Amino acid sequence: MANSVAEASAALRSHAAIQDRAGQYLTFSIGPEVYGIEILKVQEIIGMMPVTKVPRSPDFVRGVINLRGKVIPVIELRKKFEMEQREDTSMTCIIVVQVATGTQSITMGIIVDEVAEVVAIAKEQIEPAPQFGAGVRTEFILGIGKIASKVVILLDVDKVLSWSELATIDEAAKEQ
Amino acid sequence: MDRDTVITRIDALAECLLLSDASDAEAFARAKKDLSEIAVWAKSDGQSDVGKILESACERIDSAHLGNGTSAASIYDLTVACLSSLQMVVRDGCSVEQAQFPRALYDAVVQEKAGDEVSTKANESTSIDRGILAEFLDHASTVFADLEPVIVAAESHPAPGAVAQIRREIHTIKAEAGFVGLGEMSGLFHAVEDAIDRAGGGTIPEGILDALDWARRHIAAIEGKGSAPGSPDELVARLREFTPVAAVVVPEEPAVIAPSTRIESDPDLMREFISEAREHLDNADVHLLTVEMNSRDSEALNAVFRAFHTIKGVSGFLGLEDIKSVAHEAENLLDKARKGEIELRGTYVDTVFDTIDMLKRMIVSVEGAVATGGLLESEPGLRQLVDHIRAVLAGKVDANMETRHASPGARKRIGEILHSQGVTNPAAVGSALAAQLQIDTMPLGEILVREIVISRSQLNHALEIQKQEGSTRKLGDILVANGMARIEDINRALAKQSTPASDPVGAMLVRAKEVAPKDVAMALRGQKQHAPIEVKEAVKVDADRLDKLIDLVGELVIAESMISQSEELASVASQHLTRQISQLDKITRELQEIGMSLRMVPVRPTFQKMSRLVRDLAKKSGKQVEFITEGEDTELDKTVVDKIGDPLVHMIRNAVDHGIEASAEERIAKGKSATGSVTLRAFHKGGNIHIEIQDDGRGLNRDSILAKARERNLIREGDQLTDREIFDLIFEPGFSTAREITDVSGRGVGMDVVRRNVESLRGQVEIQSELDKGTVFSIRLPLTLAIIDGMVIRVGDERYIIPTLSVVRSIKPDAEQIATVTDRGEMLKLQGKLIPIYRLHTLFDVSSAKTDPLDAIVLILDDEGAHVGLMVDELLGQQQIVIKSLGETMKAVRGIAGGAIMGDGTVGLIIDVGGIVRLAEVTAPARAKRAMTAA
């Protein structure tokens, strides 16, 4: 009984959350998949540039770049999503995003295979992230957007690039 | 009493209340007396409604057992509002309705008229807002829950602190209960409080817990959760009968001795107090300067007095006893001046300035304690200051004594004098002068705030009222109507507004926080005897913009070198272009130099503070110490100057306290002059700034330090250490508790702090010392913080930058120099010493780097005096780099101090030498750091 109430309220909550998720998304691809991030989080898109590797940082951190005099970290989403590595191509881009971490926002770059387009997704087109059971992390997925026949995985940038994960850099390094 | 007398009394009372505040019991007593007498008059004059309202006000003053923040403040507001309505009735002949007496009072009278005289328990709270009552009930329940265990504990082990806490809480509840109209509860707790007082802090009277239980049941009944507990009379009687078994007389503690207290008041109230106190103090600074110039300026004097008075009052009910007591002392002094008993000048003014400074520091501590929720430490020197004020008041200190000599020479302008004394810079004076020329009229409210007639929050409140009313009334009228200001104050402020005479330069500078008010006072004294000369023109610039400019100049330097060194350009054989480029190069360098110089300030003010410190320390310890400063004009980056103060204080204190021998005889016996000397000097050397503290005292005792270090397992038995390594031991954290050190060698308090602060400025500390001859502490600091000289190195495909300051030398080792020592890894034999070699490529996990030390280059780096070798592939050259933060996400990366934009636009990483060494030690824990340096 208690279980079903909890489930019902969870469903209700996710439904309410989806209501706010309608909006404009920047879509990009990594491998065959198409992902979307809220357009409001995106600062700019820049072409690939030489990245300085930062020693003893997690492997999904490719390094740091000079964004007009400001040093910002760049994250490799392929590694973050535990996908196969591949060489950068001429289509490889860095999407510069503003990540909210508690009180402040941090500028970061994310490396993606290819930037596609900006699409408006209505709330009817969004479904909650499917549950794959334990072991599959879906908390950084806002929902699944369906545009015509395409499926767009909508990412919660703040969670994907959670600061706490980056802050553990040193800890991870120490344990080696 | 006739109408005119009443009007005079009302006015006098209003003035008295305005000059006081909610914590002033005297003012309340007077208000009560006056109001009740006026009530009698009003009734005899046929204005029975007014009489009743006033009686009701008196009752409220009575019930609001003072000293409690919330209720006292609201009663204060109520009284003031009541007074202003009373003025309208008596003076202007308004009707009771027109006069708009406070609702709480007016309603009581109207209710009485309607014959509604029922005062049963259920109705007790009708005149009070339901919300306030609910809030009180909620608060009281929490307090009772917190209090119970304290009382239980205190009953078995009475502790003065616990009893004081209980008393405080009970007092608060009592006052609040009275305020919300719960008369029985208030009475009960009044009895409890009395009983505690009679117990004298020794024992806890029985029946407190019963009283709590009664109050709980009462609250529950009000909330509708049970039946009313009946009358508390029996409890009250029991408490009245209470007599302490063995009353322990607690000696009256001087208010200032409270080493640390926890701040218990509402953080919001605290924050408001902090910001208002700051503003009051800043204004007091300026007004005090006016007094310094003309001790007969009673307006300015009153403004200073009001500032202290307000701070005293507010701090009192926020429980900030230290602040209250020191403000109180200063207030006494100012009161004497107000009454004309003393003329406020010389030492008097200095003392008040000192008090303002002390209060400012205390406010900072309070702010810290509020922010962290930590304990409020008692401010050092508070006791002395209070004693000093008392001594000054008692006439034990000569009022005409000058604490500092005014600068000699021709009559100068105030800004010039201040600049020549190094307390300000031409830029600041210039901007003050510029501001003086702006004859902007200030808004009325702003003038009143500056004159400390009203507080900022009162102003905001009045403006709010104005806004709500659709600005039909003038601000002045609102302030007067709400009892926040007197008509006279408003008129004076209006007069001031219409003749915009700007503040003198000194006052402007103080307002702009450029100089200490005391310095201006000194300069003013000096000025009185001299004649004027010209002031250099200067502009005041926002520090952020300055930093931005310096950043940009740094970028420009890089961009310029990228162009001038580009290969494409080199292939263009044009003499014309070459000449233009070299011109660009020259201009860029000049721009860089000027940019750097913008942030530079002389160390003189810092040194001057030290001279005061030496004087005080010498006096305290009864030693004769001569303090010599050299190179006060040496300029340092502003950040460095700000941060170097603390380490200097520690080192100077060590030099005077422990370095210089305790007695003149001891010195003479050693063949030294009776007077000890401490020298503080600053100079440039090799692109760095050096600051040295030299004393001719006892010197460091090697053997004692070694013994201590062995005891603490910092070194091993049989380790051979150089003098420098031994002296470095005193920087070890915890090596420096005063007792141990006084016995050992007289060094070390806070030395750990010294080293950390200096290192955070990318500087280094060294000690030279000879037993019985003296000690020299040398601090080496980089010229500037934003730009450093870096050595660019390559490891595999990666480039890193090592601060040149840390690089001792680089060598290409040959096979004989490399040795592998068991448990210690690779070592480099250099000049008879073994230095550990760390491989940068392993530490940073760089592939394709050289793995054979014989092919590589070993950089000898200096880490806190110890040498380590870092194996790299190649040195690429030296260059100046602008340090960039790697941002929040990357700041925790070990071994990396920051980033820099390289010539090709990519980011280069700057190596943190200390971090690298610690990283290497973590990865190879077997290597004890001390062990490496053994021969």
Interface residues (C-beta under 8 A of the other chain):
Chain A: M49 P50 T52 K53 V54 P55 R56 S57 G63 V64 I65 N66 G69 K70 V71 I72 P73 T101 Q104 I106 T107 M108 W163 L166 A167 I169 D170 A173 K174
Chain B: D551 E555 E798 L843 F844 D845 V846 K884 S885 L886 G887 E888 T889 M890 A892 V893 R894 G895 I896 G899 I901 D904 G905 T906 V907 G908 L909 L919 V922
